[in-house]
Amino acid sequence: MIIPNQHHHFIANILHHIVGGLLGLVTASLAQQFGWRSADRLPGESRWPHCIYCLKPFVWQEIFPLFGWLLRPDTLTLPCPCAKRQRQWTQPLAELWGFLLGLLAMHLSGWSLMSIPLCLGLGLLPAITLIDLHYGIIPDGLNLLLAIFGFLWFWLSDNDIYITLIVAGAMLGLGLFCALIYSRWRGKEMLGLGDVKFFAAAGFWLLPELAPWFLAGAGFLGVLMGWIWERISGNKEFPFAPALCVSLMICILYSCFT
């Protein structure tokens, strides 16, 4: 038998989890659409998302998270807004992934003010992964948002704010070393500038003891994903952002768990 107070607590927990999932979903959806446009647009073109096939700008209903693709005709075929192409799975995948990350983050961290930037920041990672897989770049705007949400989460967690600044600075320095010096020594690009900026943004989410684990995890996952990618596609070039995002996601969720 559930007494009234327990019943109210149970309902509140469910609502908090749903809110966390929705925060992740909304961030993933908007980051996917505007980030995709940022990666695709030419200088001087509008930043407003549009169909990549007919170049028609989206109306506001098509921007709205979840319903933007759910209300299209023949939804199950995952059509683009102009219905010229099917199997456009990136937007639904980003939103589902973002929802699950927000749900899990809320479950691990519990409801508090700091859970808001946590869920919003995690929702950026699916969009960054999918955009880098398709275009090979990480939009600067998404890196900036990732840094801002990480800073807010760290600040609201009552941690020493100077620590996050030191870690972010160290990660930026390491990224620049790999991109400018180590790449020249190896004779090929080992790290792009978008990845360098991601390093700095990730530093705002990491305690000093987790930074080496993030780097080790990203390196291991990068090798593993690159090997799988080569086996499937035959292409030896594999973007680094998917490994970076998964490694950062694991480190963030581990921080919530502990």
C-alpha positions as protocol buffer text, in pm:
chain_id: "A"
residue {
  index: 1
  type: MET
  ca { x: 0 y: 0 z: 0 }
}
residue {
  index: 2
  type: ILE
  ca { x: 137 y: 344 z: -99 }
}
residue {
  index: 3
  type: ILE
  ca { x: 62 y: 620 z: 150 }
}
residue {
  index: 4
  type: PRO
  ca { x: -21 y: 968 z: 7 }
}
residue {
  index: 5
  type: ASN
  ca { x: 321 y: 1124 z: 73 }
}
residue {
  index: 6
  type: GLN
  ca { x: 498 y: 832 z: -92 }
}
residue {
  index: 7
  type: HIS
  ca { x: 256 y: 851 z: -384 }
}
residue {
  index: 8
  type: HIS
  ca { x: 327 y: 1222 z: -434 }
}
residue {
  index: 9
  type: HIS
  ca { x: 702 y: 1157 z: -410 }
}
residue {
  index: 10
  type: PHE
  ca { x: 671 y: 881 z: -672 }
}
residue {
  index: 11
  type: ILE
  ca { x: 477 y: 1108 z: -911 }
}
residue {
  index: 12
  type: ALA
  ca { x: 729 y: 1390 z: -858 }
}
residue {
  index: 13
  type: ASN
  ca { x: 1018 y: 1157 z: -942 }
}
residue {
  index: 14
  type: ILE
  ca { x: 849 y: 1050 z: -1264 }
}
residue {
  index: 15
  type: LEU
  ca { x: 787 y: 1411 z: -1363 }
}
residue {
  index: 16
  type: HIS
  ca { x: 1146 y: 1507 z: -1285 }
}
residue {
  index: 17
  type: HIS
  ca { x: 1275 y: 1224 z: -1503 }
}
residue {
  index: 18
  type: ILE
  ca { x: 1047 y: 1329 z: -1788 }
}
residue {
  index: 19
  type: VAL
  ca { x: 1163 y: 1691 z: -1756 }
}
residue {
  index: 20
  type: GLY
  ca { x: 1526 y: 1576 z: -1771 }
}
residue {
  index: 21
  type: GLY
  ca { x: 1456 y: 1370 z: -2081 }
}
residue {
  index: 22
  type: LEU
  ca { x: 1273 y: 1658 z: -2249 }
}
residue {
  index: 23
  type: LEU
  ca { x: 1559 y: 1900 z: -2176 }
}
residue {
  index: 24
  type: GLY
  ca { x: 1802 y: 1660 z: -2344 }
}
residue {
  index: 25
  type: LEU
  ca { x: 1562 y: 1603 z: -2635 }
}
residue {
  index: 26
  type: VAL
  ca { x: 1505 y: 1973 z: -2701 }
}
residue {
  index: 27
  type: THR
  ca { x: 1877 y: 2055 z: -2691 }
}
residue {
  index: 28
  type: ALA
  ca { x: 1964 y: 1760 z: -2916 }
}
residue {
  index: 29
  type: SER
  ca { x: 1693 y: 1856 z: -3165 }
}
residue {
  index: 30
  type: LEU
  ca { x: 1777 y: 2226 z: -3193 }
}
residue {
  index: 31
  type: ALA
  ca { x: 2153 y: 2161 z: -3189 }
}
residue {
  index: 32
  type: GLN
  ca { x: 2110 y: 1904 z: -3465 }
}
residue {
  index: 33
  type: GLN
  ca { x: 1907 y: 2135 z: -3688 }
}
residue {
  index: 34
  type: PHE
  ca { x: 2098 y: 2460 z: -3640 }
}
residue {
  index: 35
  type: GLY
  ca { x: 2435 y: 2284 z: -3614 }
}
residue {
  index: 36
  type: TRP
  ca { x: 2366 y: 2092 z: -3935 }
}
residue {
  index: 37
  type: ARG
  ca { x: 2285 y: 2420 z: -4108 }
}
residue {
  index: 38
  type: SER
  ca { x: 2598 y: 2584 z: -3964 }
}
residue {
  index: 39
  type: ALA
  ca { x: 2814 y: 2304 z: -4103 }
}
residue {
  index: 40
  type: ASP
  ca { x: 2641 y: 2310 z: -4443 }
}
residue {
  index: 41
  type: ARG
  ca { x: 2592 y: 2681 z: -4513 }
}
residue {
  index: 42
  type: LEU
  ca { x: 2818 y: 2898 z: -4728 }
}
residue {
  index: 43
  type: PRO
  ca { x: 2940 y: 3242 z: -4615 }
}
residue {
  index: 44
  type: GLY
  ca { x: 2662 y: 3499 z: -4634 }
}
residue {
  index: 45
  type: GLU
  ca { x: 2382 y: 3241 z: -4635 }
}
residue {
  index: 46
  type: SER
  ca { x: 2109 y: 3234 z: -4371 }
}
residue {
  index: 47
  type: ARG
  ca { x: 2167 y: 3042 z: -4049 }
}
residue {
  index: 48
  type: TRP
  ca { x: 1803 y: 2931 z: -4043 }
}
residue {
  index: 49
  type: PRO
  ca { x: 1770 y: 2554 z: -4109 }
}
residue {
  index: 50
  type: HIS
  ca { x: 1639 y: 2443 z: -4445 }
}
residue {
  index: 51
  type: CYS
  ca { x: 1593 y: 2124 z: -4644 }
}
residue {
  index: 52
  type: ILE
  ca { x: 1930 y: 2015 z: -4778 }
}
residue {
  index: 53
  type: TYR
  ca { x: 1765 y: 1875 z: -5094 }
}
residue {
  index: 54
  type: CYS
  ca { x: 1524 y: 2146 z: -5215 }
}
residue {
  index: 55
  type: LEU
  ca { x: 1688 y: 2426 z: -5009 }
}
residue {
  index: 56
  type: LYS
  ca { x: 1347 y: 2537 z: -4883 }
}
residue {
  index: 57
  type: PRO
  ca { x: 1371 y: 2712 z: -4542 }
}
residue {
  index: 58
  type: PHE
  ca { x: 1193 y: 2531 z: -4260 }
}
residue {
  index: 59
  type: VAL
  ca { x: 875 y: 2676 z: -4118 }
}
residue {
  index: 60
  type: TRP
  ca { x: 853 y: 2697 z: -3739 }
}
residue {
  index: 61
  type: GLN
  ca { x: 655 y: 2370 z: -3712 }
}
residue {
  index: 62
  type: GLU
  ca { x: 945 y: 2186 z: -3877 }
}
residue {
  index: 63
  type: ILE
  ca { x: 1189 y: 2333 z: -3624 }
}
residue {
  index: 64
  type: PHE
  ca { x: 980 y: 2230 z: -3324 }
}
residue {
  index: 65
  type: PRO
  ca { x: 1148 y: 1936 z: -3144 }
}
residue {
  index: 66
  type: LEU
  ca { x: 990 y: 1594 z: -3194 }
}
residue {
  index: 67
  type: PHE
  ca { x: 682 y: 1721 z: -3378 }
}
residue {
  index: 68
  type: GLY
  ca { x: 902 y: 1874 z: -3647 }
}
residue {
  index: 69
  type: TRP
  ca { x: 936 y: 1532 z: -3809 }
}
residue {
  index: 70
  type: LEU
  ca { x: 663 y: 1336 z: -3630 }
}
residue {
  index: 71
  type: LEU
  ca { x: 380 y: 1530 z: -3802 }
}
residue {
  index: 72
  type: ARG
  ca { x: 518 y: 1494 z: -4154 }
}
residue {
  index: 73
  type: PRO
  ca { x: 319 y: 1281 z: -4401 }
}
residue {
  index: 74
  type: ASP
  ca { x: 427 y: 914 z: -4397 }
}
residue {
  index: 75
  type: THR
  ca { x: 626 y: 967 z: -4079 }
}
residue {
  index: 76
  type: LEU
  ca { x: 738 y: 604 z: -4060 }
}
residue {
  index: 77
  type: THR
  ca { x: 943 y: 647 z: -4379 }
}
residue {
  index: 78
  type: LEU
  ca { x: 1135 y: 933 z: -4206 }
}
residue {
  index: 79
  type: PRO
  ca { x: 1098 y: 1178 z: -4496 }
}
residue {
  index: 80
  type: CYS
  ca { x: 1272 y: 1512 z: -4533 }
}
residue {
  index: 81
  type: PRO
  ca { x: 1041 y: 1820 z: -4509 }
}
residue {
  index: 82
  type: CYS
  ca { x: 995 y: 1837 z: -4886 }
}
residue {
  index: 83
  type: ALA
  ca { x: 929 y: 1457 z: -4898 }
}
residue {
  index: 84
  type: LYS
  ca { x: 1186 y: 1406 z: -5175 }
}
residue {
  index: 85
  type: ARG
  ca { x: 1399 y: 1172 z: -4966 }
}
residue {
  index: 86
  type: GLN
  ca { x: 1322 y: 903 z: -4710 }
}
residue {
  index: 87
  type: ARG
  ca { x: 1517 y: 739 z: -4429 }
}
residue {
  index: 88
  type: GLN
  ca { x: 1632 y: 1071 z: -4281 }
}
residue {
  index: 89
  type: TRP
  ca { x: 1717 y: 909 z: -3949 }
}
residue {
  index: 90
  type: THR
  ca { x: 1962 y: 1160 z: -3799 }
}
residue {
  index: 91
  type: GLN
  ca { x: 1704 y: 1392 z: -3643 }
}
residue {
  index: 92
  type: PRO
  ca { x: 1499 y: 1117 z: -3472 }
}
residue {
  index: 93
  type: LEU
  ca { x: 1819 y: 947 z: -3357 }
}
residue {
  index: 94
  type: ALA
  ca { x: 1959 y: 1268 z: -3208 }
}
residue {
  index: 95
  type: GLU
  ca { x: 1633 y: 1337 z: -3026 }
}
residue {
  index: 96
  type: LEU
  ca { x: 1599 y: 983 z: -2890 }
}
residue {
  index: 97
  type: TRP
  ca { x: 1962 y: 979 z: -2778 }
}
residue {
  index: 98
  type: GLY
  ca { x: 1925 y: 1322 z: -2616 }
}
residue {
  index: 99
  type: PHE
  ca { x: 1606 y: 1213 z: -2435 }
}
residue {
  index: 100
  type: LEU
  ca { x: 1772 y: 901 z: -2294 }
}
residue {
  index: 101
  type: LEU
  ca { x: 2078 y: 1097 z: -2179 }
}
residue {
  index: 102
  type: GLY
  ca { x: 1860 y: 1357 z: -2006 }
}
residue {
  index: 103
  type: LEU
  ca { x: 1655 y: 1083 z: -1842 }
}
residue {
  index: 104
  type: LEU
  ca { x: 1966 y: 902 z: -1719 }
}
residue {
  index: 105
  type: ALA
  ca { x: 2130 y: 1222 z: -1596 }
}
residue {
  index: 106
  type: MET
  ca { x: 1821 y: 1314 z: -1396 }
}
residue {
  index: 107
  type: HIS
  ca { x: 1808 y: 964 z: -1250 }
}
residue {
  index: 108
  type: LEU
  ca { x: 2172 y: 976 z: -1139 }
}
residue {
  index: 109
  type: SER
  ca { x: 2191 y: 1335 z: -1019 }
}
residue {
  index: 110
  type: GLY
  ca { x: 1841 y: 1390 z: -884 }
}
residue {
  index: 111
  type: TRP
  ca { x: 1633 y: 1703 z: -927 }
}
residue {
  index: 112
  type: SER
  ca { x: 1818 y: 2025 z: -850 }
}
residue {
  index: 113
  type: LEU
  ca { x: 1909 y: 2350 z: -1020 }
}
residue {
  index: 114
  type: MET
  ca { x: 2237 y: 2205 z: -1147 }
}
residue {
  index: 115
  type: SER
  ca { x: 2050 y: 1926 z: -1327 }
}
residue {
  index: 116
  type: ILE
  ca { x: 1924 y: 2178 z: -1585 }
}
residue {
  index: 117
  type: PRO
  ca { x: 2262 y: 2264 z: -1748 }
}
residue {
  index: 118
  type: LEU
  ca { x: 2360 y: 1899 z: -1702 }
}
residue {
  index: 119
  type: CYS
  ca { x: 2071 y: 1770 z: -1915 }
}
residue {
  index: 120
  type: LEU
  ca { x: 2106 y: 2053 z: -2166 }
}
residue {
  index: 121
  type: GLY
  ca { x: 2479 y: 1992 z: -2208 }
}
residue {
  index: 122
  type: LEU
  ca { x: 2443 y: 1618 z: -2252 }
}
residue {
  index: 123
  type: GLY
  ca { x: 2183 y: 1682 z: -2522 }
}
residue {
  index: 124
  type: LEU
  ca { x: 2448 y: 1854 z: -2734 }
}
residue {
  index: 125
  type: LEU
  ca { x: 2664 y: 1542 z: -2763 }
}
residue {
  index: 126
  type: PRO
  ca { x: 2438 y: 1342 z: -3003 }
}
residue {
  index: 127
  type: ALA
  ca { x: 2417 y: 1640 z: -3240 }
}
residue {
  index: 128
  type: ILE
  ca { x: 2794 y: 1698 z: -3233 }
}
residue {
  index: 129
  type: THR
  ca { x: 2855 y: 1329 z: -3304 }
}
residue {
  index: 130
  type: LEU
  ca { x: 2618 y: 1308 z: -3601 }
}
residue {
  index: 131
  type: ILE
  ca { x: 2728 y: 1639 z: -3755 }
}
residue {
  index: 132
  type: ASP
  ca { x: 3096 y: 1544 z: -3738 }
}
residue {
  index: 133
  type: LEU
  ca { x: 3021 y: 1203 z: -3888 }
}
residue {
  index: 134
  type: HIS
  ca { x: 2846 y: 1367 z: -4183 }
}
residue {
  index: 135
  type: TYR
  ca { x: 3051 y: 1683 z: -4241 }
}
residue {
  index: 136
  type: GLY
  ca { x: 3377 y: 1618 z: -4057 }
}
residue {
  index: 137
  type: ILE
  ca { x: 3353 y: 1939 z: -3852 }
}
residue {
  index: 138
  type: ILE
  ca { x: 3221 y: 2053 z: -3513 }
}
residue {
  index: 139
  type: PRO
  ca { x: 3032 y: 2384 z: -3533 }
}
residue {
  index: 140
  type: ASP
  ca { x: 3185 y: 2652 z: -3312 }
}
residue {
  index: 141
  type: GLY
  ca { x: 2846 y: 2740 z: -3168 }
}
residue {
  index: 142
  type: LEU
  ca { x: 2797 y: 2390 z: -3030 }
}
residue {
  index: 143
  type: ASN
  ca { x: 3143 y: 2390 z: -2872 }
}
residue {
  index: 144
  type: LEU
  ca { x: 3065 y: 2726 z: -2712 }
}
residue {
  index: 145
  type: LEU
  ca { x: 2731 y: 2604 z: -2573 }
}
residue {
  index: 146
  type: LEU
  ca { x: 2899 y: 2289 z: -2441 }
}
residue {
  index: 147
  type: ALA
  ca { x: 3153 y: 2504 z: -2254 }
}
residue {
  index: 148
  type: ILE
  ca { x: 2882 y: 2734 z: -2112 }
}
residue {
  index: 149
  type: PHE
  ca { x: 2664 y: 2448 z: -1986 }
}
residue {
  index: 150
  type: GLY
  ca { x: 2968 y: 2276 z: -1837 }
}
residue {
  index: 151
  type: PHE
  ca { x: 3073 y: 2594 z: -1657 }
}
residue {
  index: 152
  type: LEU
  ca { x: 2721 y: 2644 z: -1518 }
}
residue {
  index: 153
  type: TRP
  ca { x: 2697 y: 2282 z: -1405 }
}
residue {
  index: 154
  type: PHE
  ca { x: 3035 y: 2300 z: -1232 }
}
residue {
  index: 155
  type: TRP
  ca { x: 2949 y: 2633 z: -1070 }
}
residue {
  index: 156
  type: LEU
  ca { x: 2607 y: 2519 z: -944 }
}
residue {
  index: 157
  type: SER
  ca { x: 2768 y: 2203 z: -804 }
}
residue {
  index: 158
  type: ASP
  ca { x: 2954 y: 2421 z: -549 }
}
residue {
  index: 159
  type: ASN
  ca { x: 3294 y: 2316 z: -682 }
}
residue {
  index: 160
  type: ASP
  ca { x: 3594 y: 2547 z: -691 }
}
residue {
  index: 161
  type: ILE
  ca { x: 3544 y: 2741 z: -1013 }
}
residue {
  index: 162
  type: TYR
  ca { x: 3919 y: 2796 z: -1053 }
}
residue {
  index: 163
  type: ILE
  ca { x: 3965 y: 2422 z: -1090 }
}
residue {
  index: 164
  type: THR
  ca { x: 3744 y: 2406 z: -1399 }
}
residue {
  index: 165
  type: LEU
  ca { x: 3925 y: 2703 z: -1551 }
}
residue {
  index: 166
  type: ILE
  ca { x: 4262 y: 2533 z: -1495 }
}
residue {
  index: 167
  type: VAL
  ca { x: 4139 y: 2202 z: -1642 }
}
residue {
  index: 168
  type: ALA
  ca { x: 3986 y: 2378 z: -1944 }
}
residue {
  index: 169
  type: GLY
  ca { x: 4307 y: 2572 z: -2000 }
}
residue {
  index: 170
  type: ALA
  ca { x: 4517 y: 2257 z: -1973 }
}
residue {
  index: 171
  type: MET
  ca { x: 4290 y: 2073 z: -2217 }
}
residue {
  index: 172
  type: LEU
  ca { x: 4311 y: 2365 z: -2461 }
}
residue {
  index: 173
  type: GLY
  ca { x: 4690 y: 2363 z: -2436 }
}
residue {
  index: 174
  type: LEU
  ca { x: 4704 y: 1988 z: -2495 }
}
residue {
  index: 175
  type: GLY
  ca { x: 4474 y: 2019 z: -2795 }
}
residue {
  index: 176
  type: LEU
  ca { x: 4684 y: 2296 z: -2948 }
}
residue {
  index: 177
  type: PHE
  ca { x: 5000 y: 2092 z: -2892 }
}
residue {
  index: 178
  type: CYS
  ca { x: 4848 y: 1794 z: -3077 }
}
residue {
  index: 179
  type: ALA
  ca { x: 4709 y: 2008 z: -3359 }
}
residue {
  index: 180
  type: LEU
  ca { x: 5008 y: 2236 z: -3420 }
}
residue {
  index: 181
  type: ILE
  ca { x: 5321 y: 2059 z: -3299 }
}
residue {
  index: 182
  type: TYR
  ca { x: 5253 y: 1686 z: -3286 }
}
residue {
  index: 183
  type: SER
  ca { x: 5071 y: 1698 z: -3622 }
}
residue {
  index: 184
  type: ARG
  ca { x: 5369 y: 1869 z: -3785 }
}
residue {
  index: 185
  type: TRP
  ca { x: 5605 y: 1613 z: -3635 }
}
residue {
  index: 186
  type: ARG
  ca { x: 5394 y: 1324 z: -3765 }
}
residue {
  index: 187
  type: GLY
  ca { x: 5345 y: 1491 z: -4104 }
}
residue {
  index: 188
  type: LYS
  ca { x: 4966 y: 1467 z: -4096 }
}
residue {
  index: 189
  type: GLU
  ca { x: 4676 y: 1628 z: -3914 }
}
residue {
  index: 190
  type: MET
  ca { x: 4631 y: 1448 z: -3582 }
}
residue {
  index: 191
  type: LEU
  ca { x: 4367 y: 1684 z: -3444 }
}
residue {
  index: 192
  type: GLY
  ca { x: 4146 y: 1943 z: -3613 }
}
residue {
  index: 193
  type: LEU
  ca { x: 4077 y: 2286 z: -3468 }
}
residue {
  index: 194
  type: GLY
  ca { x: 3716 y: 2187 z: -3398 }
}
residue {
  index: 195
  type: ASP
  ca { x: 3848 y: 1900 z: -3186 }
}
residue {
  index: 196
  type: VAL
  ca { x: 4084 y: 2140 z: -3008 }
}
residue {
  index: 197
  type: LYS
  ca { x: 3787 y: 2361 z: -2914 }
}
residue {
  index: 198
  type: PHE
  ca { x: 3599 y: 2052 z: -2799 }
}
residue {
  index: 199
  type: PHE
  ca { x: 3895 y: 1967 z: -2573 }
}
residue {
  index: 200
  type: ALA
  ca { x: 3864 y: 2309 z: -2409 }
}
residue {
  index: 201
  type: ALA
  ca { x: 3484 y: 2280 z: -2377 }
}
residue {
  index: 202
  type: ALA
  ca { x: 3516 y: 1932 z: -2226 }
}
residue {
  index: 203
  type: GLY
  ca { x: 3756 y: 2070 z: -1965 }
}
residue {
  index: 204
  type: PHE
  ca { x: 3467 y: 2265 z: -1810 }
}
residue {
  index: 205
  type: TRP
  ca { x: 3296 y: 1935 z: -1730 }
}
residue {
  index: 206
  type: LEU
  ca { x: 3590 y: 1745 z: -1587 }
}
residue {
  index: 207
  type: LEU
  ca { x: 3750 y: 1727 z: -1246 }
}
residue {
  index: 208
  type: PRO
  ca { x: 4130 y: 1694 z: -1266 }
}
residue {
  index: 209
  type: GLU
  ca { x: 4121 y: 1325 z: -1176 }
}
residue {
  index: 210
  type: LEU
  ca { x: 3878 y: 1250 z: -1460 }
}
residue {
  index: 211
  type: ALA
  ca { x: 4064 y: 1437 z: -1735 }
}
residue {
  index: 212
  type: PRO
  ca { x: 4320 y: 1155 z: -1795 }
}
residue {
  index: 213
  type: TRP
  ca { x: 4037 y: 901 z: -1810 }
}
residue {
  index: 214
  type: PHE
  ca { x: 3855 y: 1116 z: -2065 }
}
residue {
  index: 215
  type: LEU
  ca { x: 4167 y: 1133 z: -2283 }
}
residue {
  index: 216
  type: ALA
  ca { x: 4240 y: 761 z: -2249 }
}
residue {
  index: 217
  type: GLY
  ca { x: 3878 y: 672 z: -2323 }
}
residue {
  index: 218
  type: ALA
  ca { x: 3867 y: 900 z: -2628 }
}
residue {
  index: 219
  type: GLY
  ca { x: 4190 y: 752 z: -2761 }
}
residue {
  index: 220
  type: PHE
  ca { x: 4074 y: 393 z: -2714 }
}
residue {
  index: 221
  type: LEU
  ca { x: 3730 y: 458 z: -2862 }
}
residue {
  index: 222
  type: GLY
  ca { x: 3883 y: 652 z: -3151 }
}
residue {
  index: 223
  type: VAL
  ca { x: 4102 y: 355 z: -3246 }
}
residue {
  index: 224
  type: LEU
  ca { x: 3814 y: 109 z: -3203 }
}
residue {
  index: 225
  type: MET
  ca { x: 3562 y: 317 z: -3398 }
}
residue {
  index: 226
  type: GLY
  ca { x: 3817 y: 391 z: -3669 }
}
residue {
  index: 227
  type: TRP
  ca { x: 3890 y: 21 z: -3710 }
}
residue {
  index: 228
  type: ILE
  ca { x: 3518 y: -64 z: -3735 }
}
residue {
  index: 229
  type: TRP
  ca { x: 3462 y: 226 z: -3976 }
}
residue {
  index: 230
  type: GLU
  ca { x: 3743 y: 107 z: -4202 }
}
residue {
  index: 231
  type: ARG
  ca { x: 3607 y: -247 z: -4203 }
}
residue {
  index: 232
  type: ILE
  ca { x: 3257 y: -129 z: -4294 }
}
residue {
  index: 233
  type: SER
  ca { x: 3327 y: 155 z: -4539 }
}
residue {
  index: 234
  type: GLY
  ca { x: 3686 y: 96 z: -4645 }
}
residue {
  index: 235
  type: ASN
  ca { x: 3766 y: 457 z: -4553 }
}
residue {
  index: 236
  type: LYS
  ca { x: 4068 y: 503 z: -4327 }
}
residue {
  index: 237
  type: GLU
  ca { x: 3966 y: 856 z: -4224 }
}
residue {
  index: 238
  type: PHE
  ca { x: 3730 y: 866 z: -3927 }
}
residue {
  index: 239
  type: PRO
  ca { x: 3621 y: 1182 z: -3741 }
}
residue {
  index: 240
  type: PHE
  ca { x: 3731 y: 1206 z: -3379 }
}
residue {
  index: 241
  type: ALA
  ca { x: 3419 y: 1376 z: -3235 }
}
residue {
  index: 242
  type: PRO
  ca { x: 3216 y: 1054 z: -3186 }
}
residue {
  index: 243
  type: ALA
  ca { x: 3489 y: 909 z: -2963 }
}
residue {
  index: 244
  type: LEU
  ca { x: 3529 y: 1241 z: -2779 }
}
residue {
  index: 245
  type: CYS
  ca { x: 3153 y: 1270 z: -2719 }
}
residue {
  index: 246
  type: VAL
  ca { x: 3110 y: 914 z: -2593 }
}
residue {
  index: 247
  type: SER
  ca { x: 3411 y: 943 z: -2363 }
}
residue {
  index: 248
  type: LEU
  ca { x: 3291 y: 1277 z: -2224 }
}
residue {
  index: 249
  type: MET
  ca { x: 2939 y: 1138 z: -2180 }
}
residue {
  index: 250
  type: ILE
  ca { x: 3073 y: 846 z: -1976 }
}
residue {
  index: 251
  type: CYS
  ca { x: 3287 y: 1076 z: -1758 }
}
residue {
  index: 252
  type: ILE
  ca { x: 2996 y: 1314 z: -1692 }
}
residue {
  index: 253
  type: LEU
  ca { x: 2757 y: 1034 z: -1599 }
}
residue {
  index: 254
  type: TYR
  ca { x: 3024 y: 880 z: -1377 }
}
residue {
  index: 255
  type: SER
  ca { x: 3055 y: 1215 z: -1198 }
}
residue {
  index: 256
  type: CYS
  ca { x: 2679 y: 1213 z: -1139 }
}
residue {
  index: 257
  type: PHE
  ca { x: 2690 y: 856 z: -1011 }
}
residue {
  index: 258
  type: THR
  ca { x: 2968 y: 923 z: -760 }
}
